[in-house]
Amino acid sequence: MRLRTGRCLCGAVAYHVEGEPLRVGLCHCADCRKSSGSAFVFFALWPRRDFSYTGEIATFAGRSFCPACGSRLFCLQEEAVEIRLGSLDGPPTDLEPTSEIWIKRREAWLHPLPGAEQYAEDAD
């Protein structure tokens, strides 16, 4: 079974997740843009039972981060965890987005990912 590890910038919070993600995507919503300081967020969703972390986290509006360095790491849900893939220890080159959500907020200079499903808002 595949094991991936990640951590915050200062190393105070670390995590690991087993197996393959349920979904990999890009989010262009205003909240993700604001909280990441970027044009979109690259994320993947795993079953919550396959995830664990160590260290102290802080959480605001469902988004967990390291209180020491501020690195955004994951969103813990009851049944799932959404991991910000930039926080993985190794580059996530094997995780290709299969969907883009909130494309109505996507920058005009960003083109749709070929083959990825496109959603005006959430992919529910």
C-alpha positions as CSV (number, residue, x, y, z in Angstrom):
1,M,0.0,0.0,0.0
2,R,1.3,3.4,-0.9
3,L,2.3,5.7,2.0
4,R,2.7,9.4,1.6
5,T,4.1,11.8,4.2
6,G,3.9,15.5,4.6
7,R,4.7,18.3,7.0
8,C,4.5,22.0,7.5
9,L,7.3,24.4,6.6
10,C,8.8,24.4,10.1
11,G,8.3,20.6,10.7
12,A,6.2,21.0,13.9
13,V,3.2,19.2,12.2
14,A,3.7,16.0,10.3
15,Y,1.2,13.6,8.7
16,H,0.9,10.4,6.7
17,V,-1.8,9.0,4.5
18,E,-2.1,5.5,3.1
19,G,-3.4,4.3,-0.2
20,E,-4.7,6.2,-3.2
21,P,-6.9,9.3,-3.1
22,L,-10.6,9.3,-3.8
23,R,-10.3,12.5,-5.9
24,V,-7.6,14.9,-7.1
25,G,-8.4,18.4,-8.2
26,L,-7.9,22.1,-8.5
27,C,-10.1,24.5,-6.7
28,H,-10.5,28.1,-7.9
29,C,-13.0,29.3,-5.2
30,A,-12.5,32.7,-3.5
31,D,-11.8,31.0,-0.1
32,C,-9.1,28.7,-1.4
33,R,-7.5,31.6,-3.3
34,K,-7.6,33.9,-0.3
35,S,-6.3,31.3,2.2
36,S,-3.5,30.0,-0.2
37,G,-2.4,33.4,-1.6
38,S,-2.5,31.8,-5.0
39,A,-4.8,31.5,-8.0
40,F,-6.0,28.0,-7.1
41,V,-5.4,25.1,-4.6
42,F,-4.1,21.6,-5.7
43,F,-5.8,19.1,-3.4
44,A,-6.7,15.4,-3.0
45,L,-9.3,13.7,-0.8
46,W,-8.6,10.5,1.1
47,P,-10.8,8.4,3.5
48,R,-10.3,9.8,7.0
49,R,-9.4,6.4,8.4
50,D,-6.2,6.3,6.2
51,F,-4.8,9.6,7.6
52,S,-3.0,10.5,10.9
53,Y,-1.0,13.5,12.0
54,T,1.3,14.5,14.9
55,G,1.8,18.0,16.3
56,E,-0.4,20.8,17.3
57,I,-2.7,22.3,14.6
58,A,-5.0,25.3,14.5
59,T,-8.1,25.4,12.5
60,F,-10.1,28.2,10.9
61,A,-13.3,27.6,8.9
62,G,-12.4,23.9,8.6
63,R,-8.9,24.5,7.3
64,S,-6.1,23.2,9.5
65,F,-2.7,24.8,9.6
66,C,0.5,24.9,11.7
67,P,0.1,27.7,14.3
68,A,3.9,28.2,14.4
69,C,4.7,28.7,10.6
70,G,1.2,29.1,9.2
71,S,1.5,26.4,6.6
72,R,-1.9,25.2,5.3
73,L,-2.0,21.5,5.5
74,F,-5.4,19.8,5.4
75,C,-9.1,20.0,6.0
76,L,-10.4,17.3,8.4
77,Q,-13.9,16.1,7.8
78,E,-15.7,13.3,9.6
79,E,-15.3,10.7,6.8
80,A,-12.5,12.3,4.7
81,V,-9.5,14.5,4.8
82,E,-8.6,17.0,2.0
83,I,-4.8,17.4,1.8
84,R,-3.1,20.4,0.2
85,L,-0.7,18.5,-2.0
86,G,2.0,21.1,-1.8
87,S,2.6,20.0,1.8
88,L,3.7,16.5,0.8
89,D,7.3,15.7,1.4
90,G,7.8,14.4,-2.1
91,P,6.5,16.1,-5.3
92,P,3.0,14.7,-6.1
93,T,3.9,14.0,-9.7
94,D,1.8,10.8,-9.8
95,L,-1.3,12.7,-8.7
96,E,-3.0,14.3,-11.7
97,P,-6.1,16.4,-11.3
98,T,-9.3,14.8,-12.6
99,S,-11.5,17.8,-11.8
100,E,-11.5,21.5,-11.5
101,I,-14.1,23.1,-9.3
102,W,-15.3,26.7,-9.0
103,I,-14.2,27.4,-12.6
104,K,-16.4,30.4,-12.7
105,R,-13.7,32.0,-10.6
106,R,-10.8,30.6,-12.6
107,E,-8.4,33.3,-14.0
108,A,-9.0,34.0,-17.7
109,W,-5.3,33.3,-18.5
110,L,-5.6,29.8,-17.0
111,H,-6.8,27.2,-19.4
112,P,-8.9,24.2,-18.5
113,L,-6.9,21.0,-17.8
114,P,-7.3,18.6,-20.7
115,G,-9.4,15.6,-19.6
116,A,-10.4,17.1,-16.3
117,E,-14.1,17.4,-15.4
118,Q,-15.1,21.1,-15.1
119,Y,-17.6,22.3,-12.5
120,A,-18.9,25.9,-12.2
121,E,-19.0,25.4,-8.4
122,D,-18.6,22.3,-6.2
123,A,-18.4,18.9,-7.7
124,D,-21.2,17.4,-5.5
